[in-house]
Amino acid sequence: MQRESSRFREIVSILGRYGFGEIRYRIKKNEEDDRPRALRQAFEELGPSFIKIGQILSTRSDLLSTEYLVELEKLQEDTLPIPYDIIQQEYFESVGRHIEDDFATVNKKPMASASIAQVHLAQMKSGEQVVVKVQRPEIEDQLIRDLNIFIRVVEAIPSIFIDVIINPVEILKDIKIQILEEIDFLNEAHNMLLFAENHRQRTTILNPIPYLSLSTRQVLIQEYIDGISIGRHFALKEEGYDLNDLASKFVLSYLYQVFDDGFYHADPHAGNIIIKDGKIVFIDFGAMGKISPGQKQLLVEILTSLVSKDIDGLVNVLLQICKQNKTVDKVVLYRDIESLFNRYLTTGMEALEIDDIFQDLLKFGHKHGLTFPSEYILLEKTIAMVQGVAQSLDPHLDFMAIFQSFFLSSGTIPWEKFLDPNAVAREAFRTLNTTRRMPTKIENLVDNINNGRLNVRLTFENMDDRIRDINSMINRIIFGVILSALILASTLIITSAQTYYAELLGIFFFVVTALIGLILLISMLRARRK
């Protein structure tokens, strides 16, 4: 407990030294905002746990401004390999057997070393080659301890991240859940089995199978699949692979995962994708995304609204999906969404840039106090990574052609409604009919104005807030008038007092009135800052 208290004070001290807190923000609000760089430096000084937290936050464009995202993306972990004798010790403590008892040979040189685990190649006594993934010593205790303390810090000092992160406590609790899933290797093993079952009938998608009987929460044993990393373009060409074809298959594999399975690999960087015998092999299943049928339907509605240029539909879906942290000004939100439509959809459906559109939707959400569920944030991050890998293979890849092909064949989105000539004809007829009746409507409007029969109905957004603001203003004016009268009365008492006690009473009233006036002035200044 003493250790946790010491760490609590250390976190508060370091964050305070880098300027996180309401007082310094008030003082520096007119200066150049250096807080993004300061936050990154504070996380670096606080150590590996906070570097991991910062790296996760760097993917949350719905929560942080671009300046913070850019700075947090600079966070790099110093992941030196763990000595093999420590790997032996960790394996024994987790499994209850010596690593040499379970395998014929183990390569002491690691295949990879990351912040959470280290990976070694081994050979079973039966001859199969396997991957042995061993968790770093005490990594779970350190990460979870620091996260819990960090949550307590933010709860105790709510102003520490004022105007930086929306709902920081809630976000940190989401990060904690994400990390707990990632460091549970049994959970990763079950992810691999479910992924393999989902793709059992798909001939181009593959993943290694875990050895459940040999695995624990800290140790994962899985099949070793040798292949070429999808990022090694020259090696793939030498083996005769068509990079354009691989890019198309890779994008299609994610459309199947998201829209058919609702369960997808959420960390598809080039190091986690290999090509083996023409198959796309996914490895490292610590981070997986899940989309429920309801969430999938809302995602389909977003895409449908984008394709049909339905601003009302898109705004309604966003308000249905997102948590509203403040009153939304729908007029401004509509204007922002309209600008998004104008930017991306002016040249037809082929102009849809899926990742860019979702990035802008997240930024609009941040601007209007809308928080997207973590499932959609993870999906957006994954889409960006998929797009990056696919475009590195084929810079001219037509994403929308692949999307159309998939959706038309799967029936996920009724695209025929946008392509059906009859639907186009009906829309043209409605437009022509409206245009034909327009002169009559204008004539009726002019007659109503001339005859005094025109009624105008105005609808005000956020009317309750406006009325509350007006009432507050009127109350302050009345209060100010009363205070002025009291000050004048006190002054008259002091100047015309005939006795010492009368003069003392006047001074007392004057001081009390001045204090009340000062409090009123401070409250008005604070309200203006808000």
MARBALUM-562404 format. One record per atom (N, C-alpha, C): residue in three letters; x, y, z. Coordinates in steps of 0.1 Angstrom, whole numbers, plus 5000, padded with zeros to 4 digits. Atoms other than C-alpha are relative to their C-alpha. Layout:
! MARBALUM-562404
ALAXYZ...
***
This chain:
! MARBALUM-562404
MET500849885000MET500050005000MET500950125000GLN499149895000GLN502950235008GLN500650024986ARG499549995013ARG504350154974ARG499150074990GLU501049945008GLU501150254957GLU499850155003SER500049854996SER500950584977SER501150074994SER498849935005SER504450664966SER499950024985ARG500249995014ARG503650594930ARG498950104996PHE501149905002PHE500450804932PHE500650145001ARG499349864998ARG502551104945ARG500950034989GLU499049985011GLU505151044918GLU499250044987ILE500849975012ILE502451044890ILE499550155001VAL500549874998VAL500851364904VAL501150104999SER498949905001SER504251534908SER500550024986ILE499449995014ILE505551454873ILE499050074991LEU501049935009LEU502251554856LEU499950155004GLY500149864996GLY502151874877GLY501350074995ARG498849945004ARG505751944868ARG500050044985TYR500249975014TYR504851924831TYR498850094997GLY501049905002GLY502052164836GLY498649954998PHE501450055001PHE498851944838PHE499350035013GLY500849954989GLY496352114860GLY499350134996GLU500949885004GLU493752394859GLU500850135001ILE499449874997ILE495952674874ILE500950044989ARG499049965010ARG498752664849ARG499350024987TYR500749985013TYR496252624820TYR499450145000ARG500649875000ARG494452944831ARG501150114998ILE499049905002ILE497753134832ILE500550004986LYS499350015013LYS499053004799LYS499050004988LYS501050025011LYS495753004779LYS500250094988ASN499849915011ASN496853304758ASN501449974993GLU498750035006GLU500353154751GLU499849884990GLU500050125009GLU501252884725GLU499849885009ASP500350124992ASP499852554737ASP501149904999ASP498950095001ASP502852334745ASP499649875008ARG500550124992ARG500752064764ARG500249874992PRO499850125007PRO500851804736PRO501549945002ARG498750044998ARG504651784738ARG500349965015ALA499850034986ALA504551804776ALA499449875004LEU500650124997LEU502151514778LEU500849884996ARG499150115005ARG504451294757ARG501249995009GLN498850014992GLN507451384778GLN499749955014ALA500450054986ALA505551324811ALA499849854999PHE500250145002PHE504550974798PHE501349934999GLU498650075001GLU508150894788GLU500649995014GLU499350004987GLU509350994823GLU499349905009LEU500850094991LEU506550784840LEU500349854997GLY499550135002GLY507950474823GLY499149914991PRO500650095010PRO506750164802PRO498550005001SER501550004999SER503150154816SER499450124993PHE500649885005PHE502450504806PHE500450024985ILE499750005015ILE504250464772ILE498949924993LYS501150085006LYS501750184765LYS498750075000ILE501249935000ILE498850394776ILE500050114990GLY499949895010GLY500050684754GLY499949944986GLN500150065014GLN500450454724GLN498549964997ILE501450035003ILE496850334728ILE499250134998LEU500749875002LEU495650694732LEU500350074987SER499749945013SER497450794700SER499249954989THR500950055010THR494950584681THR498650065002ARG501349964997ARG491950764696ARG499850154995SER500249875006SER491351054672SER498650065004ASP501349954995ASP487751084687ASP500250085013LEU499849944987LEU489251194720LEU501050115001LEU498949914999LEU492351394713LEU500150084987SER499849925012SER493151674689SER501249954993THR498950055008THR495651614661THR501450035006GLU498749974994GLU498451784680GLU500449905010TYR499750104990TYR498251534708TYR500249864994LEU499950135007LEU497851234684LEU501549994994VAL498749995006VAL501051344666VAL501149985010GLU499050024989GLU503051374698GLU500049865006LEU500150134993LEU501851054714LEU500549894990GLU499550105009GLU502650864682GLU501649995000LYS498550014999LYS506350944689LYS500549925011LEU499650084989LEU506350734720LEU500549864995GLN499450125004GLN508750444715GLN500549925012GLU499650084989GLU509350154738GLU501549954998ASP498650065001ASP512950044746ASP499949855005THR500350144997THR512249674744THR501249914998LEU498950095001LEU515549504750LEU499749865003PRO500350144998PRO515549124748PRO500249965014ILE499950054986ILE515048934781ILE501149894999PRO499150115000PRO517948704789PRO499349865001TYR500750135001TYR517148334782TYR499849945013ASP500250074987ASP517648224818ASP498750065007ILE501249954995ILE514748464828ILE498849944993ILE501150075008ILE512548314800ILE499849865006GLN500150144994GLN513347964815GLN499250015014GLN500649984987GLN512348094850GLN498550034999GLU501449975002GLU509148254838GLU499149894995TYR500750125006TYR508147944818TYR499749905012PHE500250104989PHE508647724849PHE499050055010GLU501049954990GLU506647954872GLU498650004995SER501350005006SER503747964848SER499549864997VAL500450145005VAL503647604835VAL500249905011GLY499750114990GLY505147414864GLY501049904995ARG499050105005ARG507647234842ARG501250084994HIS498949945007HIS511047314828HIS499850004985ILE500249985015ILE511047444792ILE500749884992GLU499350115006GLU513547174783GLU499349875000ASP500850124999ASP511146904795ASP498949994989ASP501250005009ASP508447004770ASP500550014985PHE499649995014PHE510547064739PHE501449934998ALA498750065004ALA513346884720ALA501150115000THR499049895000THR515147214713THR499250135001VAL500549864999VAL514547584720VAL501150094995ASN499049915004ASN516347854701ASN500150115010LYS499849904989LYS517748084728LYS500050144995LYS500149875006LYS517848374704LYS498650034997PRO501549985002PRO514348534704PRO499750044985MET500549965014MET512448574671MET499550145001ALA500549864998ALA510848894685ALA500050035015SER500149964986SER510849094717SER499250135000ALA500949894999ALA508049334725ALA499750045015SER500249944987SER506749534755SER499349905009ILE500750104991ILE504549244768ILE500649875000ALA499550145000ALA506148924757ALA501249994990GLN498950035009GLN509148764740GLN499749864993VAL500350125008VAL508948494713VAL501249924996HIS498950095004HIS511248194707HIS499449894991LEU500350115009LEU511247924680LEU500449875008ALA499750134993ALA511147564694ALA499549884992GLN500450125007GLN510747204682GLN499449905011MET500650094992MET508346964698MET500849865000LYS499350135000LYS509646614708LYS499449914988SER500650075011SER507246484681SER500550054986GLY499449955012GLY509046694655GLY499450134994GLU500649885005GLU506646984649GLU500750135005GLN499549884995GLN508047334650GLN498950095005VAL501049924994VAL506247574673VAL500650135004VAL499649874995VAL506347934686VAL499750005015VAL500249994985VAL506847984724VAL500050155003LYS500249864996LYS505548314736LYS499950015015VAL500049994985VAL506448404772VAL499950155004GLN500249874995GLN505248704791GLN501250065008ARG498949944992ARG507748954805ARG499749995015PRO500250014985PRO508248934843PRO499250125005GLU500849914992GLU505649114864GLU499450114991ILE500649905009ILE504349304833ILE498650035003GLU501449984997GLU500749244842GLU499850085013ASP500249934987ASP501149364878ASP500450154998GLN499649865002GLN503049684867GLN499050084992LEU500949935009LEU500649774839LEU498750035007ILE501349984994ILE497449724859ILE500150085012ARG499849924988ARG498849874891ARG500150154995ASP499949865004ASP499850194872ASP498750054994LEU501349965006LEU496550204853LEU499050045012ASN501049984989ASN494550174886ASN500450135007ILE499549884993ILE496750444902ILE499750134992PHE500349895009PHE496350674871PHE498550035001ILE501549974999ILE492550634873ILE499750075013ARG500249934987ARG492650734910ARG500550144999VAL499549875002VAL494751034901VAL499050094993VAL501049925008VAL492251154875VAL498750025007GLU501249994992GLU489351084898GLU500250115011ALA499849914989ALA490951284926ALA500350144995ILE499749875005ILE492051574904ILE499450014986PRO500750005013PRO489451604876PRO500550104990SER499549895009SER491051924862SER501349984995ILE498750025004ILE494351764856ILE500249994984PHE500050015015PHE493451694819PHE498950094994ILE501149915004ILE491051994815ILE500250034985ASP500049975015ASP490252044777ASP501049914993VAL499150095007VAL492651754768VAL499349884996ILE500650135003ILE490751424770ILE498650015005ILE501450014996ILE486951384771ILE499849875008ASN500350124991ASN485851154800ASN501349925002PRO498750074999PRO489451054809PRO499849875009VAL500150124991VAL488350804837VAL499449894992GLU500750105008GLU485950624813GLU501049944990ILE499150055011ILE488650604786ILE501149925006LEU498950084994LEU491350474810LEU499449875004LYS500650134996LYS488950204822LYS499849914987ASP500050075013ASP488450104785ASP501449954996ILE498650045002ILE492250094781ILE500349885009LYS499750104991LYS492449874811LYS499449864996ILE500750125005ILE489949624797ILE500849954987GLN499250045012GLN491949624764GLN501349935003ILE498750064996ILE495249554781ILE499849875007LEU500350134993LEU493749284803LEU499849894990GLU500350105010GLU492549104772GLU501349964992GLU498750025008GLU495949144754GLU501049925008ILE498950074992ILE498049004783ILE499549875005ASP500550144996ASP495848694788ASP500249914988PHE499750085012PHE497348444764PHE499049894998LEU501150095002LEU494548194770LEU498950064992ASN500949935008ASN492248454756ASN500450014986GLU499449995014GLU494548494726GLU499949864993ALA500150135006ALA494548114721ALA498549974995HIS501450025004HIS490748104720HIS499650094988ASN500249915012ASN490748404696ASN500549934987MET499450075012MET492948194672MET499149894996LEU500950115004LEU490547894674LEU498850054994LEU501349945006LEU487448114667LEU500350054986PHE499649955014PHE489248284638PHE500149894990ALA499850115009ALA490247954623ALA498749944996GLU501350065003GLU486647824626GLU499250094991ASN500749915009ASN485248134609ASN500549994986HIS499450005013HIS487648094580HIS500249854995ARG499850145004ARG487447714577ARG499649974985GLN500450025013GLN485647734544GLN500650104990ARG499449905009ARG487748024530ARG501449954997THR498850075004THR490647894510THR501250095000THR498849905000THR492848214511THR500450055013ILE499749944987ILE492848294548ILE500449895010LEU499550104991LEU494848104574LEU500550065013ASN499449954987ASN496148134610ASN500649885007PRO499450114992PRO498347924633PRO499049955011ILE500950064990ILE496547684657ILE500849995013PRO499350014987PRO497447704694PRO500049865006TYR500050124992TYR498347414717TYR499550035014LEU500649964988LEU495847474744LEU500549935013SER499650084988SER496947194767SER501450045005LEU498749964995LEU500447344769LEU500150155003SER500149854998SER499347714772SER499450045013THR500649944988THR498647934802THR499850144998ARG500349865001ARG497748294809ARG501350084996GLN498749935002GLN501548384807GLN500849944989VAL499250085010VAL502748124781VAL499149954989LEU500850045012LEU501348064746LEU500949914991ILE499350085010ILE502447774724ILE499149984988GLN500850005012GLN501247784688GLN500849944989GLU499450055013GLU501947634654GLU500950104994TYR499149905007TYR504847784635TYR499749984985ILE500350005015ILE503947884599ILE501150094994ASP498949925007ASP506947994578ASP499450064987GLY500549935012GLY506248244551GLY500750134998ILE499449875004ILE507048584536ILE499150115006SER500849894995SER505948904554SER499450084989ILE500749935010ILE503449094534ILE500750144997GLY499249885002GLY505749394537GLY501249994992ARG498850025008ARG508649234518ARG499649984986HIS500650005014HIS507449324483HIS501049934990PHE499150065010PHE510649224465PHE500049855001ALA499950144998ALA510748884481ALA498749934994LEU501250055005LEU507048834472LEU500049994985LYS499950005014LYS507648924436LYS501049894995GLU499150115004GLU510648684434GLU499349865001GLU500850134999GLU508248404445GLU498949994990GLY501050015011GLY505948494416GLY498650055004TYR501349954996TYR503148664436TYR499650134993ASP500649885006ASP500948934420ASP499650095011LEU500249914988LEU501049224445LEU498650064999ASN501349945001ASN497849374431ASN498949905004ASP501050114996ASP495949044435ASP500149985016LEU499950024985LEU497349014471LEU499350125007ALA500649894994ALA496149364479ALA498549995000SER501550025001SER492549294467SER499649895009LYS500450114991LYS492448964486LYS500150045015PHE499849954987PHE493749134517PHE498850085005VAL501249924996VAL490949394517VAL498849925001LEU501250094999LEU488349134509LEU500049925013SER500050084988SER489548924538SER499450085012TYR500549924990TYR488649214561TYR498550034999LEU501449985002LEU485249274546LEU499349875005TYR500650124994TYR484448904554TYR500150005015GLN499850004986GLN485848944589GLN499050095007VAL500849904994VAL483849254597VAL498549984998PHE501450005004PHE480549214578PHE499449865001ASP500650144999ASP480148834578ASP500249945014ASP499750074988ASP481848724610ASP499850095012GLY500149914989GLY481749034632GLY501149985010PHE498850034991PHE485148924646PHE501250014991TYR498949985010TYR488349054630TYR501350035008HIS498649984996HIS492149084635HIS500250155001ALA500049864998ALA492649434650ALA501450065000ASP498649945001ASP496449474645ASP500749954988PRO499450055013PRO497149414608PRO501150074994HIS498849945005HIS500549574605HIS500749894992ALA499350095009ALA502949414580ALA500749885007GLY499350104993GLY504749224607GLY499149885005ASN501050104996ASN501549034616ASN499349934989ILE500650075011ILE500648924581ILE501149944991ILE499050075009ILE502648664561ILE499249934989ILE500650075011ILE502048494528ILE500749874999LYS499550145000LYS502348114526LYS499249934990ASP500750085010ASP501447914495ASP498850074994GLY501149935005GLY499248184482GLY498950045010LYS501049974989LYS497348214515LYS500550125008ILE499749894991ILE497148524537ILE499949945014VAL499950064986VAL498248414572VAL500150115010PHE500049904989PHE497348624602PHE500749945013ILE499450054987ILE499448594634ILE499850115011ASP500249914988ASP499348754669ASP498650055002PHE501549984998PHE495748754681PHE499750065013GLY500249934988GLY496148964712GLY498950114999ALA501049895002ALA494049254698ALA499049954989MET501150045009MET490749144682MET498850105002GLY501249915000GLY487749354672GLY498749924999LYS501350065000LYS484149254678LYS498950104996ILE501249925004ILE481049394660ILE498849925002SER501350074998SER477649294673SER499150024988PRO501049985011PRO474749244648PRO499450145000GLY500649875000GLY473249574660GLY501050114996GLN499049915004GLN476549764656GLN500349994985LYS499750025014LYS477049604622LYS498950074992GLN501149935007GLN473549734612GLN500250154999LEU499849865000LEU474450084623LEU501150044991LEU498949985009LEU477750064604LEU499550004985VAL500650015013VAL475749964573VAL499250124997GLU500849875002GLU473450264578GLU500950124998ILE499149895003ILE476450494579ILE500549994986LEU499550015014LEU477750354546LEU498950034991THR501249975009THR474250374531THR499850144999SER500249855000SER473850734542SER501150074992LEU498949945008LEU477250814527LEU499849994985VAL500150035014VAL476550654494VAL498850074994SER501249935005SER473050804491SER500050155003LYS499949864996LYS474251144504LYS498950055008ASP501149974991ASP471651144531ASP500650065013ILE499449934988ILE472851404556ILE499149985013ASP500950024988ASP469751364579ASP500249865005GLY499850144995GLY470250984580GLY501349995007LEU498750024994LEU473951014588LEU500150075014VAL500149934987VAL473351274616VAL499249925010ASN500850084991ASN470651064631ASN500749875005VAL499350124996VAL472850754631VAL501150045010LEU498949964991LEU475750944647LEU499550035014LEU500649974987LEU473551074675LEU499549875007GLN500450124994GLN472250724680GLN501249915005ILE498850084996ILE475750564682ILE500750065011CYS499049944991CYS477650824702CYS499450045013LYS500449944987LYS477450934738LYS500250154999GLN500049855001GLN476651304740GLN500550065014ASN499449944987ASN478951474766ASN499650145002LYS500649864999LYS477351814760LYS498950024990THR501149975009THR474351964743THR500650034986VAL499549995014VAL474851924705VAL499350114993ASP500649905009ASP474352224683ASP499849934986LYS500350085012LYS472652034654LYS500250084988VAL499849915012VAL472852334631VAL501549994995VAL498650015003VAL476652334633VAL500449864995LEU499750145004LEU476751954631LEU499649974986TYR500550025013TYR474651954600TYR501050064990ARG499149935009ARG476952214584ARG501349924999ASP498850085001ASP480052004593ASP499949884991ILE500350135008ILE478551684578ILE499850044986GLU500249965014GLU477551874547GLU501350034993SER498649985006SER481151994542SER500749874998LEU499450135002LEU482251634546LEU499549944987PHE500650055013PHE479851534518PHE500550074988ASN499549925011ASN480951814496ASN501549974997ARG498550025002ARG484651724501ARG500249864994TYR499650145004TYR484451344495TYR499049954989LEU501050075008LEU481251274475LEU499650094988THR500449925011THR481251534447THR500149944987THR499850075013THR482451294420THR499449865000GLY500650135000GLY480350994428GLY500549905010MET499750104990MET480650674447MET501549965000GLU498650045000GLU484250604435GLU500850095008ALA499249904993ALA485350914454ALA500049975015LEU500150034986LEU484550754488LEU501449955005GLU498850044993GLU487750744509GLU499649965014ILE500650054988ILE486650524537ILE500750055013ASP499249974988ASP489450584562ASP499950165003ASP500049864998ASP489550964556ASP498650055005ILE501349974996ILE485750984560ILE499849975015PHE500250034986PHE485750804593PHE500950085009GLN499149914992GLN488751014605GLN499350135002ASP500749874999ASP486751324598ASP498749995009LEU501150024991LEU483651184615LEU500450005015LEU499450004986LEU485751114646LEU500350145005LYS499649864997LYS487051474645LYS498850085003PHE501249924998PHE483551614642PHE499449965013GLY500550054988GLY482551394671GLY500750075012HIS499249934990HIS485351534692HIS499650155002LYS500349855000LYS484451894682LYS498650025007HIS501449984995HIS480751844692HIS499749925013GLY500250074987GLY481351644724GLY499349864998LEU500550135002LEU480351314709LEU501149895001THR499050104998THR482151004721THR499549874993PHE500350135006PHE482150694698PHE500349895009PRO499750124993PRO481950354713PRO501449944996SER498650055002SER485450184716SER500049904988GLU500150105012GLU484249914690GLU500250074987TYR499849925012TYR484050184663TYR501450064999ILE498649945000ILE487350344673ILE501049904995LEU499150105004LEU489150014670LEU499849964986LEU500250035014LEU487549944637LEU500650114991GLU499549895008GLU488550284623GLU501649995000LYS498650024999LYS492150224635LYS500449884990THR499750115008THR492149884618THR499850034985ILE500349965014ILE490650024585ILE501350084995ALA498949925004ALA493550274584ALA501249914998MET498850095001MET496149994589MET499849914987VAL500350085012VAL494449774562VAL500350084988GLN499949925012GLN494350064538GLN501550034997GLY498549985001GLY498150134545GLY500749884994VAL499450125005VAL499149774539VAL499649984985ALA500550035013ALA496949734508ALA500650104989GLN499549905009GLN498150064492GLN501549994998SER498550035002SER501849964498SER500249894990LEU499950115010LEU501149654477LEU499650064986ASP500649955013ASP499049844450ASP499650145003PRO500449864997PRO499150224452PRO498850054992HIS501249965008HIS496350244426HIS498849915003LEU501150094997LEU494049994443LEU498750085001ASP501449945000ASP490350074437ASP499249945012PHE500650054988PHE488950024472PHE498549994998MET501550005002MET485350114461MET499649894991ALA500450115009ALA485349854433ALA500049875008ILE500050124992ILE486249584459ILE498850015010PHE501149994991PHE483649724483PHE498749974993GLN501250025008GLN480949724456GLN499849854997SER500050145003SER481849374445SER499649915012PHE500350074988PHE481649244481PHE498550025004PHE501349974995PHE478449424490PHE498949954990LEU501050055010LEU476649334458LEU499849855001SER500150145000SER477448974461SER499549955014SER500450044987SER476748954499SER498650055003GLY501349954997GLY473649164499GLY499950085013THR499949934988THR474849344530THR499350144999ILE500549875002ILE473949684516ILE499249994987PRO500850005012PRO471049724490PRO500550104990TRP499449915009TRP473349884465TRP499150024987GLU500849995012GLU470849814437GLU499050115001LYS500949894998LYS468650084452LYS500650134994PHE499349885005PHE471350334441PHE500349984985LEU499650035014LEU472050164407LEU498849974991ASP501250045008ASP468450064396ASP499550114992PRO500549895009PRO467450264365PRO498650045004ASN501349964997ASN463850254377ASN500050105012ALA499949914989ALA464850414410ALA500450144996VAL499549875005VAL466750684391VAL498950074993ALA501149945007ALA463650744369ALA499050065009ARG501049954990ARG461350774399ARG500550135007GLU499449884994GLU463751024415GLU500050124991ALA500049895010ALA463951224383ALA498650054998PHE501449965002PHE460151224380PHE499650095012ARG500349914988ARG459851364416ARG500650134999THR499449875001THR462351634409THR499450084990LEU500649925010LEU460651734377LEU498650055004ASN501349964995ASN457251744394ASN500150115010THR499749894990THR458651964422THR500350134993THR499749885007THR460152194397THR498950064993ARG501249955007ARG456952224377ARG499150085009ARG500949934991ARG454952324408ARG500650125007MET499349894993MET457552574420MET499450144997PRO500549875002PRO456152884402PRO498750035007THR501349994993THR452652824417THR500350025015LYS499749984986LYS454152794452LYS500550145003ILE499549874998ILE456053114448ILE498950114999GLU501149915002GLU452953294435GLU499150005013ASN500850014987ASN450953174466ASN500750075011LEU499249944989LEU453753284489LEU499950164999VAL500149855002VAL453653644474VAL498750055003ASP501449964997ASP449853654476ASP499850015015ASN500250014986ASN449953554513ASN500750125007ILE499349894995ILE452553824520ILE499250134998ASN500749885003ASN450554094503ASN498750015008ASN501350004993ASN447253994520ASN500249995016GLY499850014985GLY448853964555GLY499749875006ARG500350134995ARG448253594558ARG501249915003LEU498850084998LEU451853484561LEU500349985015ASN499650044986ASN452653294593ASN501449955000VAL498750054999VAL456253244602VAL500249925013ARG499750084988ARG457252964627ARG501549985001LEU498550014998LEU460752974641LEU500249895011THR499650104990THR462352674659THR501450035004PHE498749964994PHE465252754682PHE500749875005GLU499250114995GLU467952494689GLU500450045014ASN499549994986ASN468852444726ASN499350125007MET500749894995MET466152684737MET500150015016ASP499950004985ASP466252574774ASP501350065004ASP498749954996ASP469952664776ASP500050164998ARG500149855003ARG469253014760ARG499250075011ILE500849944989ILE466453084785ILE500750005013ARG499250004987ARG468652974814ARG501050115000ASP498949905001ASP471453204802ASP499450145002ILE500749874999ILE468953494799ILE499650035014ASN500449984986ASN467553434834ASN501250035009SER498849974992SER471053424848SER500550144998MET499549865003MET471953754831MET499150105007ILE500949914994ILE468753924844ILE500250005015ASN499850014986ASN469353794879ASN501250075005ARG498849934996ARG472853934879ARG499850154999ILE500249855001ILE471654274867ILE499250045012ILE500849964988ILE469054284895ILE500850005013PHE499250014989PHE471554164920PHE501050125001GLY499049885001GLY474054434908GLY499350135004VAL500749884996VAL471354704912VAL499850005015ILE500250014986ILE470654584947ILE501350035008LEU498749974994LEU474354584956LEU500350145000SER499749865001SER474754934943SER499250085010ALA500849934990ALA471855054964ALA500549985014LEU499450034987LEU473354884995LEU501350085002ILE498749924998ILE476755044989ILE499750155002LEU500349864998LEU475155384985LEU499450035014ALA500649984986ALA473055335017ALA501149995011SER498950014990SER476155215036SER500850135000THR499249885001THR478055525024THR499350125007LEU500849904994LEU475255755035LEU500049995015ILE500050024986ILE475155595069ILE501350045006ILE498749974995ILE478855635073ILE500250155001THR499849855000THR478856005063THR499150085009SER500949924992SER475856105082SER499849955015ALA500250064986ALA476355895114ALA500350105011GLN499949914988GLN475956085147GLN500849935011THR499350084989THR477455805169THR501049914994TYR498950095004TYR480455575167TYR499449874996TYR500650135004TYR478155265166TYR499350004987ALA500749985013ALA476155395137ALA501049994989GLU498950005010GLU479355465118GLU500649864998LEU499550135001LEU480655115126LEU499149904993LEU501050085007LEU477354955114LEU500150034985GLY499949975014GLY477655145081GLY501349944994ILE498850065005ILE481255025077ILE499949854998PHE500350155001PHE480154665084PHE499249974987PHE500850025012PHE477454685057PHE500850024987PHE499249965012PHE479854845033PHE501049884996VAL499150115002VAL482454565037VAL499349874995VAL500850125004VAL479854285035VAL499650014985THR500549985014THR478354435003THR501250004990ALA498850015009ALA481854474988ALA500449864997LEU499650145001LEU482654114995LEU499049924990ILE501050075008ILE479353994979ILE500250044985GLY499849955013GLY480054214949GLY501249944993LEU498850075005LEU483554064945LEU499749864996ILE500450145004ILE482153714946ILE499249994988LEU500850005012LEU479653804920LEU500850034987LEU499149975011LEU482353954898LEU500949874996ILE499250125003ILE484553634901ILE499149894993SER500950105007SER481553404892SER499750044986MET500249965014MET480853614861MET501249984991LEU498850025008LEU484453594850LEU500249854997ARG499850155002ARG484553214855ARG499049954990ALA501050045009ALA481253184836ALA500450034986ARG499649965013ARG482753374807ARG501149914994ARG499050095005ARG485753134805ARG499449874995LYS500750125004LYS483352844803LYS499350024986
***
